[in-house]
Amino acid sequence: MESMQNNNRTKSWTDDLKVCNQTGVGEAINQIYKYADDGRRCEGYESRDKKCLCISDNNTSLYAILSGHNGVTVAENALQEMAAELLLGQLNVCNTDEAVKELIRQSFMSVEKGYFDSINPHVATKTAIQLHLSADGMNQYEISQQFENVLQKLDSLNNALSVGSSAVLALIHRSHLYLGNIGNCRALLCKTDEHDTLTVTQLSVDHNLLNAEEAARLFRLGLMAQNFEGVPLYSTRCIGNYLGKAGYKDCNFLSSATAEPVIFEPEIVGGIQITPACRFLVLMSSGLCRALHEIFPGDASTGNRELVRMISEEFQNQSTLGGVAQSVVHRIVQAHHDTYMQLVEEHRSVTFNSRDDVTLLIRNFNYALPKAFVNRKNGGNRSLNSTTSFSSTSSDATPTEGNYSTIHTNVSVTSSNITQPDNHYDPNRRIRSHVDFSDFYQRVEEARKRGALPSNIEFD
C-alpha cells in the first residue's frame, strides 16, 4: 500500500500488507503550464492520487486507484477503509460471484456513510452561520461588509465540504476478477483471442459529462450543458462531495437542479475468470483519463487503444513492470504538453492549460517481458518469438458479465526474435544498457553541431 507523502503520519495497518510483485506503477504529479522564475513548470497542488497494490493471501489481491477532487482527504480515508472492508477475512464466507460483488458494494457504501458521519460538525457549523446571517435581514452587500470573517469561514467550510474522490478497485479472488468504480478512474482488461490479437475491453464506466447517459440524467434534473462551462464538475458520481449532493442548493452552478446532481452509485462487475488468454489489467487515475481525452479527442476507445499500444511497446523495451508503467506515463505527460504547445503556437482554441496527477497501474498476468532479468536455473536462456496485434472496445454502459464485445481495429504491435537478456552483450560486444540513452545521445550530437553544448560539462 502506498505511503502518504507526510513522513510524520501515523503508521497504517495496510503498510504491513505484501506488495504484489506482478504489478508496475507509473506516476507524475500535476502541472500548470506556466513557468517559474527558474524555468521549471509549476506544480498546482500536492498530489491527490492514492493507490493500492497488495496481496492479502494466496487467493486474494487488491488493486486500486483513487483520485481526489479539491483535496486528498476523502481518497486517503476511503482507500484505508475499503481495504479494511475487503481484506480482513470477509471474503472467506463469499462462495459466489454475487456474494463477492455485494461485499465490494458494501465496502463502497461503508466508505460513503463514514464520510457523511465525519462531516456532521462542518455541516452543523455551516447551517448555524447561514441561519444567523439570514435572521439579520441584511442584503448580500451589507453581509459582506459587516461579516467578512464569517463569510471567509463559510467559504472555507464549503471548500472542505466539496472534497470528493473517484475510485476504481480491482479484486482478484480465487482466480476471478471483480471490479468496482465510481467517477472518472478507469479499468481496462487486455486479453488475446484465438488469433493472438490483443483485445482491449473497458470494464469501468466513465461517470462524467462525456457519458451520454450521465449527461441525459443531469438534463432531466434541469441542468443544461452551459451550466458547466468553466466550472469544476469533476465527475457526476463520486465518494464524498457533500456540496454536489445534499448541499447542492448552495452551489451556484448546481442550485437549479430538481434533485441531487452528483450521486453515489458505484458500478460493480465480475467475476471474470482469469484464463491464460488474460494478459494484463490496467487501472488509470482520472487525471490520466483526462489527459488521454485531451491528446486524443473523441471516443474513449481511441485513448484506450493508444495507451495499450504504448504499454505493449514498453513491455518490449523495459526490464521491469515499474519501468513499463513509468515509461508510458512519461510518454503521456510529454504528449499532453506537446499538444498544449501546438495549440498555442497555431493560435487554436486551447481548452486546457494544466494537467492533473497521473497514475497508471499495470497488473501483469502472463504478457511477455522479454528483457526482464531471468534466473538461469529457471530457463533463463530461452528465446521468445512473439507477434502480437491488438484491438479495443469501450462502452459508456456497464459491461454484461461473460458478454464483452470486441471491435477489431487492424492495429498491430509486432515484435519478433526477442531474446531474453542473459546475453548481456550487444553485437559489438559492449555490455547492454538497461536504460535506452539513444535519444539523449542524439540530442547531444544535435546540440554539438549547433555549438550549443555547455562549456562546463564534459560530454565525451
N, C-alpha and C positions, 0 to 999 in steps of 0.2 A: 504494500500500500504506500502511496505517495506520502512523504512527509511535508508538512506545511513549511512555508518559507520562514516563518518565525522560529528561530533556533531555540527560543526560550519557552516554547509551548509545552504543555503537559503531554507526556508520552501516552499514546493511544494503544488500546489492545490490538488494533489492527497492524501495528508496527511489527508484531511478532509473527504474523502470517507469512508463509513461504511465498516468495515471488515466483511466478511462472516463468521458467526459462525458455519457453517456446513462444515468447512474446517480445516484440520490439516496440518502443515508443519514441516518437519524434515530437519535439515541442519548439515553439517560437513565441515569444512574448509580443503583445500588441505594439503597434507603431502608429504614430501620427506622421503623415508625410510632409513634414516641415523639418528644418534642420536647426540644431542647437548651434551656439557660437563656435564650438569645436568641430563642427561638420558632421556630427552624429545625428541619425534620425531619432526622434523623440519617442519615449515610451509614454503612453497616455495614462496608464494606471497599473497598479500591481496585478499580477496575473490572477484571473478568476476561474481558470480551469482546474479541475481536480480529477484524479484518475485512480483506478484500482486495477491490479493485475495479480491476483493471488490464488494460491491453491489451498483449499481447506483440508482435503484428504484425497485419497487416490481416485475417488469417484466424482469429486466436485471442485470446480474452479470458477472464479468470478472475475469479470472484467467490466469496467465501467468508465465512462467519461461524463462529468457534469460541468456545464458551462454556466457560470453565474451571470446574472443581469444586474447592473447597478451596484454590485458588490459581490463578495465571495462567501458571506456567512451562511447563506442557505445551501449553497453547493457543498460547502465544507461539512456542515452538520448532517445533510442528507446522506452523503457518502458513508459517514460513520454509522448512521442509524440503519441504512439499508443493508450494509454488511452484517450488522448485528442481527437483523431480522432474518437473514438467509443462511448464515454460516455457523450458527450455534446449536446445531442439531435438529433444527426444524424440518430439514429435508428427509430425515430418517423415516418419517411416517408418511411421506408423499410417494405413493405407489403408482400413480397415474400421471399422464401429462397434464390433465386438468387440475390435479391437486398441486403440481409444481407451479403452474401458471397462476393459480389462485393465491399461492404463497407469495409470488412476486407481486401480484396486485395488492395484497395486503401490506407488503413492505412499502410500496408507494403510498398507500393510504395512511399508514402509521407515520411516515415522514411528514405528510401534509398536515395531519392532525397535530403532530408535535410542533410544527411551525406556527399554527394558529394559537396553540396554547402559549407559545413563547412570546407572542406579540401582544397578548392581552394588556399588559401595562402600558404599552405605546398607544394602543387604540383608546384606552381609558383616558390617558392624558390628552390626546388629541380631541376627544369628544368634549372633555371639560373645557378646553380652551375655546372651542367653537361655540359652546353654549354661553360662555362668559362674553365673548365678543358680540354674539347676536343679541344678547339681553340688553346691551347698552344702546341699541338703536342707532348706531352711527353708520355712515356710509363708508365705502372702502377707503376713500382718501383720508377720512378722519381716523380710521383704524390704523392706517399705515403711518400717520404722523404721531399718534399717541402710544401705539403699542408695537413699536418697531422690534423690540426684543422678543415680544410674544410671537410676532409673525415669523421671526427668524427661527424660533423654537418650533413653530408649526411646520415650517419648510423642512427643518431637519427631521421631524417626525415623518413627514411624507416621503422623504428620501429613504429613510430606514424601512418604511412600510412598502416601498416599491422593489425591494431586493427580491429576486427570484432566481430560478435555475432551470435550465433544460437538462435532460438526462437521457443517456442510453446505457442500458445494462444488459450484459450477456452472461448467462449462467450455463455452464456445461455440467450436466449431472447424468451419470450412468450412460455416457456416450450419446447424449441427446443435448441439443442446443435450444435454449429458451431465451427470448429477448423481450425486454420492455423498454419503451421510450415515451418521452413526453417533451414537446418543444422542438428545437432545431438541431439537436445532435442526430447522427445518422449511423446506420449499420449496414454493411454490405457483406454478403456471403459469396465467395468465389469458388466455383466447382468446375470440374471438367466433365464434358459429356462423352458419348461413345466415340466421337471423332477427335477426342483430345482437345476440344475447344474450351477455353476458359470462359465460363458464363458468369455474369455478374448480376446478382439479384439484390435489390434494396429491400431489406427486411423491415426497416422502420418506416414511419410516416412523418413527413415534414409538417409540423404544425405552425404554419406561417401564412402570410398573405399570398404566397405563390401557390398555395394549395387551394384549388378551386372550391373544394368542399368547405374549407375553413373560411374563405372569403365570402361564400354564399351564406354561411351561418351568421357572420357579422352583418351582412346586408339585411338578413331577416330581423336583426335586432335594431335596424335603423341606422347603421353606420355605413357611410359611403367611403369609397377609396380615398377621396380628398381629405377625409378626416385624419389620414395617417401620413400625409406628406410632411416630411421633415420631423416626425415625432418618433420617439424610441419605443415602438411596439415590437419588442424583440421576438416574441412568439405569442401565438394565440392560445396556447396551453402551456402550463409550467407548474413547477413546485413553487409555492410561495407567491409573492407579489400581491399582497393584500389590496394595494391601490388599484389593481386591474380587476379585482374580484369584488369582495364585499364593499370596498371603498371606492368603487369606480365613479360614483357620483361626484367625488371631489377631484377627479382627473379631467382636465379641460377637454381633451380630445376623445374621451370615452363617456362623458356625462350624459350624452343624448341617447345612449343605448337603453333599450327597454328591459334588459336583464344583464347579468354579469357577462362581459365580453370575453374576458380571459377565464378559462375554465381549467379545472383539474380533472383530466380524464386520460390516463395513460393507455397506450396500445401494448398488448401482450400477445406474443405468438410463440409457437413451439408445441411439442418438441420435435425438432428436426433431427433425424438420426445422422450422426457424423459417420459417413462412409468413406472408403478410400477415394471417392470422387471429390470430396471436400478438400480444397487446397488451403485456403486461409480465410480468416474473418477480419473485417476492417471496421473499427469504430472511429468516428470522426466528431470533433467538437463543433459547436455551432459556428465558431469563427472560421474553421476550415471549410464548412459547407458554404458560408457566405463568400469566402474568397474564391472558391471554385465557380460559384454563380457569376461573380464579377469578372473572372477571367474568361469563362465560357458561358456567356449569357444564353438563356433558353431553358430547355427541359433539363431536369436534374440528371437524366441519364447521360448527357454529354459530359458533364463534370465527373460523374462516376466512372465513365469509360476512360477518360483521360487520366484520372487518378490511378486506376488499376493498371493502365499502361505503364505509368511511371513506376509503380510498385513492382511490376513484373520485370522491368528493365533493371531496377536496383537490386532485385534478387540475383541477377546475373553479375552485378558489379561489386557487391559488398560481401564482407565475410561474416557479418553478424546481423541478426534481426534488428537490433538497435540502429546499426548503420543503415539498413534499408529504410527504416521509418524516418530517421533524421535526414537522410539524403533527399527523400521525397518532400519532406517539409521545407528544406532549403529551396528546392526547385519551385514549390508552390509560392513561397514567400517572394522569391525573385521575380517570378512570372507576374504576381499581383502588382508589385511595384513597377515593373516594366509596363504593364497595361495602363497603370495610372499615368506614368510619364508620357506614354504615347498619346493618350487622350489630351493631356495638357499641351504637348508640342504641336498636335494637329488642331488645337483650338476647338475640340469637340466637347460635347456636353460631358462633364465629369460628375458622376453620381456618387462618388466616394472619394475621400481624401485621407483614409486611415485603414488599418487592418486590425481585426480583433485577435485575441490569443488563438493560436493554432495548436491543436493536439491531435496526433494520429497514433492509433494503437493497432498493431497487426498481430493477430494470434495465428501462428502457422500450424497447419495440420500435417501436411506432407508435401508442400511445394518445395522443389529443389533449390538449395542454396549452394551452388557449385563451389564457391570459393571459401566455404566455411572450413575451419580447421577440423580435420578428421583424425581420430586416433588410428594409427596404422594397424593396431591389433584388431580393430573392428572394420577392416576392409578399406583402409584409407587410400589404397592405390587404385580404387575404382575410377573409371571414367564415366561421365554422364553424357549421354547423347539425347537431347530433348528438343522437341519442336512444339511450341505452344502458341495457339491463337486464342483470341478471346472475344466474347460478345457480352452485351449487357442488357438488363431490363430494369426499369424503375417504375414505381407506381405511387400515386398520391393516396391510394387506398390501402387498407390493411391487407397483406397477402393472405390467401387461404392456405392453411397447412396442407402440404402434400400436393399443391397445385400451383407451383411457381412457374409462370410462363417465361420463356426466354426469347429475346429478339436478337437474331444473329445480324451482325453489322459488318462483316467482311473486313474486320480489323485484325491484324495478326502481329504477334510479337514472337520472333523466332530466334532461337539460339541453337547451335549445333556443335558437336565435338567439344564439349566443355569438359575440361579435365580438372579433377579435384586438385587443390594446391599442395599436394605432397611433393610435387616437383616445384621446389622453391626458386627455380632459376628461369629467367626468360630465355628466348632463343639466342641472346648474346652472352649467356652465362652470367648475367647480373642477377642479384637477388631481387625477386619480385617485390614491388612496393605494395603495402596493404592499403595505401591511400592513393588515389589517382591524382597526380600533380600535373598532368599534361596541360590542363587549362592554365595553371599558374605559369609553367614554363613558356607557354605560347604568349601570355600577356607580357612576360619579362622581355622576350625577344622583340615584341612589337614596340615596347617602351624603349628598348635599346636602339632600335632603328630610328625612333623619333628623337633620340637624345634626351629622353625624359626620365632616365633612371636616377634615383637619389645618389648623390656622390658619396654619402657617408655610409653606404651599405654595400658589402661585397657580395655579388651575385654569382661569381664563378666558383 
